[in-house]
């Protein structure tokens, strides 16, 4: 009648049943081990009750029917929400409101719906234009701007339904993309260009953004704007004559607008830009070309060339604006030939002189071109092969649209006046004056009688030295078409897809082949047009505005060196060959560069080093000028064998003022020619010395050399025996070159000559000799008067060092003490021999030796002053 046990049937159930009261059959079901809802939410098993049984040991027990037990485990909120990702990323385009930018998601490991569900999400970061809903969707609350902020970083947390918060917040990164705007990407506004860089790419990383438009073709125009640089771009600024020689033009061109100089002074009163030899005419100026510059009667063949920059004519009623005019000087106002602008038309007038056939002939040739008034530089060439006149503008041929005939001019003996910038009115006015003034800029105006030029020469004369270029043409690809304008300032490219045009534009370069380009900016404009399938223009591409910054080239320093003083017997000057003036002349050009040495410990600007490098470039003229009285053509001249100029781009002109060699050629070519220049004098009795000056230039005077002075002494036959020896001393260039100028001359002597024991003995002897001389002079009756004058002369000689001071030729008291002369001569020979053996490398004088030499030089000066008074020197 008692209940002894309860038994649970089921595999490894974590429960047990214990009997509390056998009589009443009450028991308790309890857990044997901890129960975890997350491992198992509920249990179902069978339980049976057993009585105490009968028989020995209670083996025959009876059991009850089976009862089913169902247990549900109640959850405890022990876990916090956790996000599935460690970080969330999203991108949005500016200017749009999104319903959902992205969704964040958190989970909870609790087993019950109440504690395992995420009931809420929250944005922790304050003041951000974003919101989040209960499902974790993040949206923006306002339109975002790429310019305002490129990226947002926000922290988000989550809560379960038991309001337990996530232990770790999650980072959400939102990138703001600019609204897709079609256009060129990844290009620099400024491109730096250093002289000598060759060809540099303008846009090495550029690409076109079309915002996924259906592109069928792309047209791109790259324009280099250089119209404000010199004559429309960087061109060679050599003189017109030099440039024509370089381009292989036929000789004989006459420059009507040269740089002002002593021989070409008619342009001196005009406004000009000296760098590029550009003349500005403001409607108030004209220049008369002197007679003899241009032949009076031009043949049926001649050429006029010029650079012109001209705008619309000022004023309501357009007047003729004269470029070149040949009219009567007096009495009448007939225009024989003229080139002028009228109402934006270029007109060439050519009135032939009367001959036997008195007939109408072509006289006026008119060209109507927009370029005449576009305020840009253009190159004009009028080729006359009468009766045909052809105009070349920027290398392109233009026939006249109108030709009018006129009667020939009847012969007269009236002189003609050739003018530039205005026309001369010689008659029919009270006072002869200029009229029909030109407004604009002119340069390189030349006239070449008897010749016309080829197309190749014309192209060379007006060629730009800077422009656009394409690197590696072979790699442009099949899908690219391109075209340059003649001056290579505009490049047009066409491609069928964006990748082709990207590759092609990355190869477009800027090049400036001048060694000394004009510094400053060159503007760049890239305009593009995109066509789509089935449409004309579907995408608008903004233009690129950029510029090339051309840096200033390092300025060269041109130095002329050589023997600056020599003497020769008169017979050599009188010979047929004369005397070579500049046998060892050297022309060297150097450039100074600053180099910063790298110091890792301290970046100090004081560490920069000055480096002098020799550089090679061309010269365009060297002048050998006569200092003092001009050469007397009756008895002296400068000569050069013109065979020396063959094979070089050089010409030469000769006058009584000197010798001029000009043309664009290397410094070596100039050296070779100058070393052959000879001076002849077949009337030497009237001349004892001549002084010359050499000066060279690059770029028409933009860079000039030092002035190298040369003094030449003519030794006459009366002194030939004793002067042979003197000349031997003078020819030593090491010594005399430094003595030519007083500035620092003594120190220069010291560095070249090392005094030996013999020299010091000579110094003592000469000092003693001077003392004896002074005593002898004091005894003379006239000594006091001559002494005071000698003192004055000595002072002058200290400043102007005469070569005779170096040739210790005659004892100042020669009249009284003849035997001393031979002694001095033998001493001089000793000095001379020693100087030959001494090199500058051995020169390492002590201070005492320098002082002793200074004394002897000054004493020789004083001797010289006295000697000049006492001797009648031929």
VOGU-3710 file (C-alpha; in Angstrom, 3 decimals, decimal comma):
1> xxxxxxxxxx> 0,000/0,000/0,000  3,068/2,339/-0,172  4,859/3,999/-3,024  8,603/3,345/-2,901  10,007/4,962/-6,148  9,425/6,991/-9,248  11,268/6,082/-12,399  11,929/8,362/-15,426  12,154/6,704/-18,822  14,248/8,562/-21,414
11> xxxxxxxxxx> 17,814/8,857/-22,507  20,026/10,738/-20,104  17,393/13,089/-18,831  18,869/15,730/-16,492  15,955/15,116/-14,080  15,170/12,805/-11,194  12,050/12,074/-9,099  12,278/11,494/-5,363  9,570/10,103/-3,023  8,565/12,553/-0,340
21> xxxxxxxxxx> 5,804/10,493/1,378  5,497/6,754/0,778  2,037/6,537/2,292  0,489/9,404/0,403  2,552/8,703/-2,761  3,760/12,322/-2,949  7,047/12,906/-4,804  9,131/15,706/-6,316  10,630/16,062/-9,781  13,970/17,887/-9,714
31> xxxxxxxxxx> 16,995/18,632/-11,924  20,141/16,575/-11,486  22,347/19,228/-13,217  22,021/22,899/-14,432  19,437/23,413/-17,147  20,257/25,827/-20,043  17,503/27,110/-22,220  20,043/27,938/-24,975  21,003/24,211/-25,071  17,442/22,789/-24,853
41> xxxxxxxxxx> 14,269/24,769/-24,504  11,921/21,878/-23,416  11,933/18,224/-22,318  9,291/15,436/-22,658  9,615/12,092/-20,884  7,591/9,258/-19,196  7,418/8,690/-15,460  6,093/5,632/-13,556  5,469/4,992/-9,858  6,558/1,745/-8,189
51> xxxxxxxxxx> 5,233/0,128/-5,003  7,444/-1,489/-2,460  7,042/-4,991/-3,917  6,599/-8,401/-2,048  8,725/-11,288/-1,186  12,256/-11,291/0,076  14,096/-8,143/-1,101  10,914/-6,643/-2,533  11,555/-7,940/-5,929  8,025/-8,416/-7,073
61> xxxxxxxxxx> 7,152/-4,699/-7,226  4,265/-3,393/-9,192  4,350/-0,255/-11,357  1,744/2,271/-12,259  0,593/3,293/-15,725  2,864/5,664/-17,673  2,416/9,365/-17,232  3,932/11,919/-19,707  5,828/14,824/-18,251  6,413/17,995/-20,412
71> xxxxxxxxxx> 8,922/20,558/-19,073  9,522/23,992/-20,679  12,711/25,927/-19,713  12,093/29,534/-18,902  14,723/31,966/-20,463  16,922/34,399/-18,583  18,216/37,541/-20,509  21,862/36,692/-20,141  23,203/37,586/-23,632  23,697/41,071/-25,210
81> xxxxxxxxxx> 23,029/41,829/-28,898  26,093/41,545/-31,237  26,464/42,907/-34,808  27,123/40,484/-37,623  29,865/42,700/-39,216  32,764/44,440/-37,524  32,268/47,494/-39,817  29,774/48,604/-42,454  30,575/50,630/-45,617  28,367/52,394/-48,111
91> xxxxxxxxxx> 28,684/55,004/-50,878  26,150/57,618/-51,832  26,045/60,223/-54,565  25,706/63,800/-53,448  22,445/65,668/-53,825  20,071/62,696/-53,359  17,772/61,531/-50,494  17,944/57,740/-50,045  15,186/55,533/-48,456  17,892/53,167/-47,290
101> xxxxxxxxxx> 21,625/53,616/-47,729  22,440/50,289/-46,043  21,076/47,897/-43,359  22,917/46,908/-40,208  21,976/43,661/-38,397  22,575/42,431/-34,855  21,799/39,025/-33,226  21,189/37,809/-29,657  22,010/34,306/-28,372  19,168/34,162/-25,828
111> xxxxxxxxxx> 16,645/31,395/-26,509  13,341/33,122/-25,919  11,680/35,364/-28,463  11,550/38,149/-25,904  15,259/38,226/-25,206  16,636/36,954/-28,540  14,873/39,466/-30,787  16,377/42,909/-31,548  13,705/45,427/-30,830  15,618/48,685/-31,583
121> xxxxxxxxxx> 18,688/50,268/-33,234  20,184/53,648/-32,369  22,769/56,056/-33,910  25,165/56,979/-31,147  27,116/59,717/-33,060  25,469/63,109/-32,648  24,878/65,814/-35,264  24,973/63,619/-38,336  22,417/63,842/-41,155  21,380/60,178/-40,820
131> xxxxxxxxxx> 18,560/58,184/-39,161  18,013/54,433/-38,504  14,755/52,456/-38,197  13,878/49,362/-36,054  15,042/47,054/-38,838  18,507/48,623/-39,000  18,001/50,583/-42,250  20,099/53,794/-42,338  18,951/56,730/-44,476  20,126/60,316/-44,929
141> xxxxxxxxxx> 17,930/63,064/-43,541  19,264/65,764/-45,898  21,059/66,043/-49,248  24,776/65,444/-48,875  27,469/67,558/-50,565  30,819/66,193/-51,705  32,423/69,617/-51,389  31,180/69,960/-47,792  32,259/66,496/-46,592  33,690/63,533/-48,491
151> xxxxxxxxxx> 33,026/60,898/-45,790  30,927/60,322/-42,637  31,743/57,908/-39,802  28,844/57,038/-37,484  28,539/54,624/-34,526  25,390/52,447/-34,244  24,139/50,295/-31,292  21,311/47,719/-30,897  18,838/46,709/-28,099  17,026/43,393/-27,567
161> xxxxxxxxxx> 13,414/43,282/-26,444  14,543/43,030/-22,862  16,259/46,409/-23,411  19,709/44,932/-23,067  22,218/46,996/-25,128  24,934/45,639/-27,398  28,275/45,432/-25,603  30,105/46,913/-28,673  28,845/49,628/-31,046  29,537/49,187/-34,752
171> xxxxxxxxxx> 31,233/51,710/-37,125  29,334/52,666/-40,274  31,394/54,560/-42,936  29,434/56,452/-45,596  31,415/57,828/-48,560  29,942/60,745/-50,490  30,665/60,580/-54,200  30,462/63,713/-56,302  27,560/63,755/-58,624  28,863/62,256/-61,865
181> xxxxxxxxxx> 29,812/65,233/-63,998  31,136/64,474/-67,464  34,601/65,958/-67,971  38,347/65,472/-67,920  39,802/64,121/-64,681  43,350/64,077/-63,187  45,080/66,978/-64,933  47,194/69,806/-63,552  46,445/73,443/-64,217  50,153/74,387/-64,272
191> xxxxxxxxxx> 52,768/72,503/-66,299  56,357/73,557/-65,604  58,859/73,721/-68,465  62,588/74,236/-68,004  64,718/75,285/-71,010  66,405/72,343/-72,685  63,787/69,830/-71,461  62,868/68,774/-74,981  59,312/67,479/-75,279  57,309/67,136/-72,039
201> xxxxxxxxxx> 53,789/65,589/-71,773  51,068/68,037/-70,806  48,519/65,629/-69,278  50,275/62,333/-68,431  47,393/60,887/-66,313  44,311/62,483/-67,859  41,090/60,509/-68,477  37,580/61,367/-69,613  34,540/60,701/-67,407  31,419/60,211/-69,529
211> xxxxxxxxxx> 29,133/58,905/-66,716  28,429/55,686/-68,642  26,989/57,564/-71,602  26,725/55,561/-74,851  29,653/57,295/-76,600  30,170/56,804/-80,336  32,917/59,375/-81,069  34,930/62,119/-79,341  36,460/65,240/-80,925  39,126/67,090/-78,929
221> xxxxxxxxxx> 40,955/70,321/-79,830  44,128/71,305/-77,945  45,147/74,918/-78,493  48,420/76,500/-77,347  47,905/80,265/-77,110  51,179/82,128/-77,690  50,032/85,214/-79,580  51,314/87,521/-76,815  54,883/86,066/-76,956  57,228/87,985/-79,269
231> xxxxxxxxxx> 56,052/87,719/-82,883  53,133/85,421/-82,100  55,229/82,655/-80,495  58,815/81,898/-79,507  60,751/82,411/-82,731  64,459/82,938/-83,246  65,340/86,529/-82,359  68,463/86,670/-84,502  68,730/89,537/-86,957  66,827/89,092/-90,197
241> xxxxxxxxxx> 70,070/88,734/-92,175  71,338/85,969/-89,883  68,003/84,172/-90,005  67,894/84,252/-93,781  71,392/82,812/-93,917  70,290/80,014/-91,562  67,242/79,218/-93,703  69,287/79,105/-96,886  67,682/82,209/-98,406  69,433/83,759/-101,365
251> xxxxxxxxxx> 71,781/86,539/-100,320  71,186/90,210/-100,972  68,274/90,886/-98,610  68,304/94,474/-97,327  67,021/94,920/-93,769  64,921/98,081/-93,643  64,167/97,808/-89,893  67,487/96,807/-88,305  68,470/97,382/-84,674  69,656/100,985/-84,259
261> xxxxxxxxxx> 73,459/101,317/-84,478  76,080/103,742/-85,723  75,706/102,426/-89,283  71,918/101,837/-89,165  70,688/104,930/-87,369  67,425/105,565/-89,227  65,483/103,351/-86,770  66,871/105,142/-83,705  63,802/107,356/-83,220  61,234/104,533/-83,437
271> xxxxxxxxxx> 59,559/102,758/-80,525  60,894/99,234/-80,254  61,084/96,101/-78,148  64,816/95,399/-78,138  64,494/91,694/-77,271  62,712/90,785/-80,496  63,524/93,810/-82,705  59,817/94,705/-82,937  58,935/98,277/-83,933  55,699/99,899/-82,790
281> xxxxxxxxxx> 54,128/102,546/-85,017  51,518/104,676/-83,268  50,398/106,776/-86,238  52,919/109,535/-85,543  56,200/108,038/-86,703  57,961/107,264/-89,943  61,542/106,487/-90,861  63,485/107,644/-93,912  65,756/105,013/-95,441  69,051/106,693/-96,426
291> xxxxxxxxxx> 70,000/106,839/-100,107  72,151/103,973/-101,307  70,649/101,347/-98,986  68,186/100,076/-101,623  68,892/100,277/-105,385  66,920/103,045/-107,071  65,546/100,897/-109,873  64,275/97,507/-108,792  64,186/94,842/-111,490  61,094/92,928/-112,565
301> xxxxxxxxxx> 61,912/90,381/-109,847  62,130/91,254/-106,159  60,705/90,206/-102,795  59,372/92,170/-99,824  59,067/90,294/-96,507  57,770/91,487/-93,152  56,127/90,549/-89,877  52,992/92,586/-89,165  50,521/92,852/-86,314  47,624/95,128/-87,202
311> xxxxxxxxxx> 44,132/95,858/-85,923  41,162/97,692/-87,471  42,001/101,239/-88,546  41,172/103,926/-85,978  38,649/106,638/-86,801  35,474/106,647/-88,861  37,127/107,248/-92,206  39,897/104,752/-92,788  43,073/106,279/-94,219  45,778/104,439/-96,090
321> xxxxxxxxxx> 48,371/103,095/-93,660  51,787/102,899/-95,269  54,165/100,043/-94,510  56,745/100,820/-97,200  56,693/103,708/-99,678  59,017/104,982/-102,394  57,910/108,450/-103,503  59,310/111,628/-105,028  61,575/113,469/-102,606  60,652/116,964/-103,909
331> xxxxxxxxxx> 58,353/118,776/-106,365  55,850/115,967/-106,934  53,982/113,314/-104,967  54,230/110,302/-107,260  54,400/106,932/-105,498  56,710/104,615/-107,430  56,069/101,535/-105,326  54,372/101,095/-101,961  52,918/98,483/-99,639  50,026/99,697/-97,492
341> xxxxxxxxxx> 46,901/98,656/-95,595  43,538/100,189/-96,437  40,189/99,079/-94,968  41,703/95,761/-93,788  43,017/95,086/-97,268  46,660/94,739/-98,177  47,590/96,703/-101,298  50,822/96,619/-103,259  51,436/99,479/-105,681  54,033/99,211/-108,451
351> xxxxxxxxxx> 54,214/101,973/-111,068  56,638/101,022/-113,817  58,770/103,702/-115,437  57,834/104,833/-118,928  59,477/102,995/-121,797  58,722/102,862/-125,511  55,424/101,029/-125,070  53,088/103,579/-123,502  50,363/101,128/-122,423  48,217/100,348/-119,435
361> xxxxxxxxxx> 49,947/97,944/-117,036  49,042/96,193/-113,790  49,804/98,692/-111,021  47,757/97,885/-107,900  47,325/94,438/-106,381  44,697/93,979/-103,631  44,303/91,149/-101,103  41,353/90,903/-98,735  42,250/88,780/-95,675  40,740/88,644/-92,179
371> xxxxxxxxxx> 44,233/88,242/-90,702  45,215/91,788/-91,736  43,042/93,213/-88,937  42,977/90,429/-86,322  45,622/92,011/-84,015  47,817/88,920/-84,346  51,317/88,490/-85,782  51,506/87,190/-89,350  54,368/86,735/-91,782  53,863/88,350/-95,192
381> xxxxxxxxxx> 55,983/87,876/-98,289  55,232/89,718/-101,536  56,926/87,955/-104,471  57,106/90,132/-107,565  57,669/88,551/-110,990  56,180/91,365/-113,014  53,401/91,346/-114,119  52,550/88,558/-111,623  52,559/89,405/-107,902  51,967/86,651/-105,321
391> xxxxxxxxxx> 51,386/87,035/-101,588  52,463/84,398/-99,060  50,894/84,809/-95,620  52,125/82,424/-92,910  53,467/80,217/-95,689  50,160/79,971/-97,623  49,796/81,374/-101,138  47,161/84,040/-101,912  46,415/85,475/-105,347  45,154/89,097/-105,493
401> xxxxxxxxxx> 41,362/89,361/-105,680  41,691/92,639/-107,588  44,340/93,998/-109,959  43,986/97,531/-111,340  45,940/98,968/-114,260  47,586/102,362/-114,608  49,768/104,350/-116,939  53,540/104,151/-116,440  55,331/107,039/-114,728  57,041/109,467/-117,080
411> xxxxxxxxxx> 60,760/109,861/-116,544  62,052/112,748/-114,424  65,203/113,698/-112,591  63,476/114,005/-109,217  65,219/112,049/-106,462  63,153/109,407/-104,645  62,662/108,889/-100,919  62,109/105,403/-99,455  60,251/105,424/-96,115  58,859/102,956/-93,568
421> xxxxxxxxxx> 55,744/103,519/-91,422  54,566/106,541/-93,417  54,856/107,995/-96,925  56,918/111,079/-97,787  55,018/113,993/-99,355  57,624/116,012/-101,158  55,460/118,233/-103,351  52,106/119,974/-103,460  52,505/120,950/-99,787  54,004/124,027/-98,145
431> xxxxxxxxxx> 56,489/121,946/-96,188  57,497/118,371/-97,137  56,244/115,956/-94,509  55,162/112,396/-93,672  51,599/111,281/-94,409  49,465/108,108/-94,342  50,921/106,883/-91,040  50,847/103,208/-90,055  49,170/102,010/-86,816  50,500/98,680/-85,581
441> xxxxxxxxxx> 53,666/96,639/-85,161  56,255/95,740/-87,792  59,396/93,617/-87,681  61,997/92,133/-90,037  61,006/94,267/-93,029  63,339/93,365/-95,887  63,545/93,932/-99,605  65,521/91,594/-101,850  66,144/92,946/-105,362  66,362/90,488/-108,247
451> xxxxxxxxxx> 65,298/87,346/-106,361  62,172/85,529/-105,203  62,107/82,888/-102,499  61,106/79,228/-102,451  58,269/77,836/-100,327  60,772/75,918/-98,173  62,691/79,089/-97,247  59,440/80,956/-96,521  58,328/78,182/-94,142  61,697/78,258/-92,344
461> xxxxxxxxxx> 61,686/82,042/-91,917  58,318/82,084/-90,158  58,688/78,826/-88,202  57,768/78,787/-84,512  60,369/77,294/-82,179  57,672/76,190/-79,723  54,487/74,234/-80,169  52,513/71,087/-79,523  54,040/67,718/-80,219  52,971/64,057/-80,025
471> xxxxxxxxxx> 55,290/61,605/-78,291  55,525/58,167/-79,920  53,181/58,578/-82,880  53,316/54,852/-83,613  51,609/54,092/-80,281  48,598/56,320/-80,937  46,531/53,369/-82,120  44,308/52,741/-85,121  41,265/54,499/-83,748  42,878/57,968/-83,656
481> xxxxxxxxxx> 42,797/60,656/-86,346  44,730/63,864/-85,734  45,685/67,087/-87,519  48,116/69,943/-86,718  47,842/73,506/-87,992  50,993/74,827/-89,788  52,505/76,476/-86,697  51,703/73,418/-84,520  49,791/75,541/-82,033  46,473/73,716/-82,608
491> xxxxxxxxxx> 45,969/69,937/-82,586  42,643/68,295/-83,443  42,101/64,634/-82,467  39,206/62,266/-83,121  38,624/58,868/-81,497  35,769/56,342/-81,342  35,967/55,555/-77,620  37,123/57,122/-74,375  40,092/54,823/-73,768  41,620/55,708/-77,155
501> xxxxxxxxxx> 41,242/59,429/-76,602  42,679/59,089/-73,076  45,790/57,326/-74,392  46,219/59,845/-77,223  45,850/62,926/-75,018  48,418/61,583/-72,552  50,972/61,657/-75,391  50,394/65,317/-76,319  53,488/67,346/-75,345  54,855/70,883/-75,340
511> xxxxxxxxxx> 58,255/71,517/-76,928  60,439/74,628/-77,124  63,627/74,153/-79,126  65,155/77,551/-78,338  68,192/77,431/-76,093  67,131/80,696/-74,417  63,308/80,728/-74,666  61,154/83,661/-73,653  60,177/83,079/-70,024  56,526/83,302/-68,998
521> xxxxxxxxxx> 53,236/81,447/-69,350  51,690/79,837/-72,424  47,943/79,317/-72,067  46,409/75,951/-72,973  42,800/75,300/-73,905  41,323/71,827/-74,457  37,769/71,706/-75,813  35,866/68,480/-76,482  32,673/67,347/-78,193  31,130/63,912/-77,530
531> xxxxxxxxxx> 28,669/62,198/-79,847  26,397/59,365/-78,718  24,744/56,629/-80,739  21,799/58,109/-82,600  22,324/61,609/-81,208  24,396/64,605/-82,265  25,899/65,809/-78,972  24,691/63,980/-75,903  27,253/64,839/-73,199  28,612/68,297/-72,467
541> xxxxxxxxxx> 32,349/68,270/-71,585  33,700/71,406/-69,861  36,855/72,968/-71,386  40,262/72,609/-69,756  42,032/75,893/-69,036  45,673/75,296/-68,090  49,041/76,911/-68,790  52,662/76,002/-69,405  55,096/77,928/-67,201  58,374/78,399/-69,107
551> xxxxxxxxxx> 61,234/79,211/-66,739  64,032/81,673/-67,422  67,119/80,053/-68,906  70,396/80,481/-67,055  72,075/83,473/-68,645  75,411/82,741/-70,303  78,516/84,775/-69,612  80,550/85,081/-72,824  84,256/85,691/-72,217  86,897/86,564/-74,805
561> xxxxxxxxxx> 90,535/85,917/-73,868  93,878/85,906/-75,629  97,133/87,828/-75,982  96,185/91,458/-75,479  99,464/93,159/-76,350  102,254/92,526/-78,826  104,859/94,296/-80,950  106,235/93,425/-84,370  108,800/95,018/-86,684  107,334/97,456/-89,183
571> xxxxxxxxxx> 108,428/95,227/-92,071  105,895/92,573/-91,013  103,038/95,083/-91,053  104,114/96,311/-94,481  104,272/92,819/-95,969  101,582/91,524/-98,295  100,085/89,274/-95,613  100,350/91,781/-92,770  100,206/90,638/-89,135  97,639/88,230/-87,650
581> xxxxxxxxxx> 95,808/90,271/-84,998  94,225/87,575/-82,819  96,271/84,378/-83,206  95,200/82,816/-79,905  91,751/84,315/-79,317  89,385/82,117/-77,277  85,643/82,563/-76,841  84,134/80,666/-73,919  80,601/80,784/-72,561  79,813/79,756/-68,999
591> xxxxxxxxxx> 76,645/79,544/-66,972  76,428/79,797/-63,179  74,207/77,268/-61,429  73,307/76,913/-57,757  73,469/73,399/-56,342  72,065/72,574/-52,896  74,114/69,971/-51,071  71,952/67,455/-49,189  72,490/67,483/-45,442  70,214/65,092/-43,543
601> xxxxxxxxxx> 70,934/66,613/-40,143  70,135/70,200/-41,045  68,454/71,641/-44,092  70,410/74,841/-44,402  70,248/77,052/-47,481  73,815/78,108/-46,799  74,918/74,678/-48,032  74,319/75,628/-51,666  77,335/75,549/-53,941  77,972/77,739/-56,958
611> xxxxxxxxxx> 78,861/75,667/-59,994  80,186/77,241/-63,182  79,576/75,098/-66,245  80,811/75,717/-69,770  77,990/75,761/-72,278  77,925/75,655/-76,064  75,689/77,969/-78,031  75,768/80,100/-81,157  76,933/83,673/-81,584  75,442/86,059/-84,111
621> xxxxxxxxxx> 78,138/88,686/-84,500  81,646/89,650/-83,447  82,949/93,166/-84,055  86,624/94,107/-84,162  86,566/97,880/-83,624  89,397/100,350/-84,037  89,921/102,440/-80,880  91,018/106,012/-81,509  91,398/107,404/-85,008  89,776/105,338/-87,758
631> xxxxxxxxxx> 91,949/103,408/-90,187  93,477/105,460/-92,969  92,480/103,590/-96,145  95,469/105,136/-97,934  97,946/103,242/-95,792  96,282/100,632/-93,531  93,478/98,086/-93,512  92,040/94,991/-91,833  91,890/91,952/-94,121  90,298/88,527/-94,068
641> xxxxxxxxxx> 90,544/85,847/-96,701  86,879/85,201/-97,588  87,670/81,536/-98,169  87,734/81,316/-94,360  83,945/81,943/-94,362  83,145/79,080/-96,736  81,184/76,253/-95,180  80,072/78,504/-92,317  76,891/80,539/-91,811  79,015/83,679/-91,640
651> xxxxxxxxxx> 79,380/86,925/-93,570  81,710/89,845/-92,982  81,738/93,592/-93,591  84,791/95,843/-93,544  85,132/99,567/-92,899  87,648/102,083/-91,567  85,977/101,706/-88,146  86,727/97,984/-87,947  85,708/94,534/-89,124  82,334/92,923/-88,444
661> xxxxxxxxxx> 81,668/89,189/-88,731  78,016/88,174/-88,446  75,758/85,166/-88,855  74,455/82,435/-86,563  77,291/79,991/-85,973  79,225/78,274/-83,203  81,810/79,976/-80,989  84,429/77,678/-82,556  83,597/78,950/-86,068  83,920/82,540/-84,859
671> xxxxxxxxxx> 87,260/81,725/-83,209  88,580/80,148/-86,414  87,616/83,181/-88,501  88,896/85,768/-86,014  92,233/83,953/-85,784  92,740/84,645/-89,517  92,047/88,394/-89,351  95,128/90,390/-90,393  96,198/94,014/-89,988  98,283/95,631/-92,734
681> xxxxxxxxxx> 99,987/99,008/-92,591  102,134/100,098/-95,505  102,741/103,584/-94,109  104,143/102,633/-90,733  106,367/105,674/-90,329  103,393/107,741/-89,143  102,085/105,084/-86,749  103,702/103,600/-83,678  100,761/101,720/-82,194  97,149/100,699/-82,810
691> xxxxxxxxxx> 94,428/99,651/-80,367  91,534/97,335/-81,189  88,498/96,089/-79,279  86,678/92,783/-79,825  83,077/92,237/-78,721  80,706/89,341/-79,508  76,971/88,845/-79,088  74,293/86,161/-78,927  70,642/86,706/-79,897  71,200/90,121/-81,460
701> xxxxxxxxxx> 72,714/91,690/-78,358  70,584/89,963/-75,700  73,781/88,398/-74,321  77,095/90,179/-74,955  80,684/89,319/-74,161  83,297/91,313/-72,313  85,187/93,972/-74,279  88,539/92,473/-75,161  91,176/95,152/-75,829  94,292/94,582/-77,912
711> xxxxxxxxxx> 97,277/96,905/-78,315  99,679/96,473/-81,226  103,085/98,227/-81,331  104,940/98,839/-84,599  108,717/98,634/-84,127  110,596/100,793/-86,593  113,817/99,770/-88,385  116,004/102,408/-86,684  115,690/100,438/-83,489  115,417/97,010/-85,034
721> xxxxxxxxxx> 118,545/95,421/-83,481  117,703/96,402/-80,001  113,957/95,995/-80,482  114,309/92,391/-81,661  115,266/91,607/-78,114  112,480/93,808/-76,676  109,900/92,100/-78,844  111,106/88,781/-77,486  110,007/89,981/-74,056  106,726/91,536/-75,172
731> xxxxxxxxxx> 105,541/88,390/-76,899  105,492/86,511/-73,580  101,720/86,514/-73,060  101,777/85,081/-69,559  103,430/88,180/-68,202  102,165/90,956/-70,410  98,562/89,912/-70,642  98,080/90,715/-66,999  99,968/94,004/-67,160  97,731/95,544/-69,790
741> xxxxxxxxxx> 95,286/96,972/-67,261  96,208/98,758/-64,048  93,476/97,181/-61,907  95,152/94,454/-59,930  97,993/94,310/-62,417  100,765/93,948/-59,849  99,108/90,997/-58,158  98,535/89,428/-61,549  102,234/89,730/-62,253  103,039/88,004/-58,976
751> xxxxxxxxxx> 100,871/85,031/-59,737  102,566/84,533/-63,086  106,242/85,050/-62,196  108,209/83,309/-59,458  111,182/85,441/-58,369  114,415/83,483/-58,173  117,752/84,328/-56,528  118,918/85,922/-59,786  115,797/88,102/-59,861  116,406/89,365/-56,302
761> xxxxxxxxxx> 120,038/90,162/-57,195  118,834/92,117/-60,210  116,324/94,011/-58,038  119,143/95,052/-55,666  121,381/96,043/-58,590  118,668/98,105/-60,266  117,804/99,785/-56,932  121,478/100,752/-56,493  121,582/101,940/-60,077  118,508/104,126/-59,527
771> xxxxxxxxxx> 120,228/105,680/-56,488  123,326/106,491/-58,547  121,130/107,917/-61,283  119,314/110,203/-58,867  122,624/111,538/-57,510  123,847/112,164/-61,058  120,671/113,990/-61,988  120,887/116,242/-58,912  124,293/117,465/-60,008  123,021/118,739/-63,296
781> xxxxxxxxxx> 121,979/122,360/-63,749  118,567/121,589/-65,282  117,787/118,663/-63,041  115,372/120,446/-60,715  112,971/121,566/-63,438  113,021/118,239/-65,268  112,676/116,323/-61,993  109,409/118,040/-61,094  107,961/117,322/-64,527  109,168/113,708/-64,281
791> xxxxxxxxxx> 107,351/113,296/-60,986  104,102/114,374/-62,635  104,691/111,941/-65,518  105,371/109,114/-63,137  101,991/109,550/-61,507  100,251/109,321/-64,842  102,192/106,215/-65,754  101,238/104,483/-62,537  97,619/104,603/-63,675  98,114/104,010/-67,398
801> xxxxxxxxxx> 100,686/101,223/-67,583  102,628/101,623/-70,807  104,249/98,603/-72,373  107,578/100,409/-72,609  107,899/100,196/-68,822  108,223/96,457/-69,216  110,866/96,754/-71,905  113,718/98,171/-69,876  115,455/99,363/-72,958  117,346/102,577/-72,280
811> xxxxxxxxxx> 119,029/103,916/-69,182  117,485/107,300/-68,194  121,014/108,839/-68,024  122,080/107,286/-71,307  123,590/110,628/-72,384  125,979/110,613/-69,468  126,671/106,955/-68,633  126,692/104,934/-71,871  128,495/101,802/-70,556  125,519/100,832/-68,323
821> xxxxxxxxxx> 123,301/99,926/-71,287  125,023/96,644/-72,154  124,945/95,635/-68,531  121,188/96,164/-68,319  120,531/94,286/-71,547  122,364/91,215/-70,298  120,383/91,377/-67,051  117,113/91,552/-68,999  118,023/88,441/-70,951  118,476/86,603/-67,678
831> xxxxxxxxxx> 115,036/87,752/-66,510  113,503/86,750/-69,798  114,969/83,226/-69,699  113,717/82,691/-66,194  110,223/83,852/-67,065  110,008/81,340/-69,873  110,760/78,486/-67,480  108,254/79,607/-64,862  104,698/78,327/-64,960  101,663/79,536/-63,058
841> xxxxxxxxxx> 101,469/76,181/-61,310  104,828/76,855/-59,633  103,760/80,304/-58,501  103,693/80,385/-54,724  105,235/83,694/-53,660  105,931/84,844/-50,139  104,798/88,292/-48,988  108,367/89,663/-48,878  108,931/88,663/-52,492  105,712/90,365/-53,537
851> xxxxxxxxxx> 106,728/93,600/-51,847  110,146/93,557/-53,522  108,601/93,084/-56,936  106,155/95,928/-56,324  109,073/98,240/-55,546  110,882/97,410/-58,773  107,732/97,875/-60,896  107,121/101,328/-59,418  110,762/102,332/-59,863  110,714/101,251/-63,466
861> xxxxxxxxxx> 107,653/103,489/-63,899  109,581/106,484/-62,623  112,515/105,661/-64,868  110,164/105,502/-67,807  108,735/108,957/-67,055  112,187/110,525/-66,973  113,317/108,634/-70,061  110,360/109,831/-72,118  111,318/113,427/-71,379  114,926/112,996/-72,345
871> xxxx> 114,607/110,898/-75,497  113,010/111,723/-78,812  111,486/108,248/-79,339  110,607/107,292/-82,920
//
